[in-house]
Amino acid sequence: MYTRRDMSALIMEEKSSWSKGELQYYHNALSQIAPYLNEEGTTILREINKEIIERGGIH
């Protein structure tokens, strides 16, 4: 179960300051509901994907 910061706390911070666990959790959660996301949601998912790639992926 996820016990770290919630999205309302994270949204105000740069993705570069998110932990790997936070990136992985929200990537998974948003990817599952991607067809239902609005423009802002898809932008957040795209930014998360970019940060994961810049960090070398999730292993």
Beta strands, then each sheet from edge to edge (+ up, - down):
end
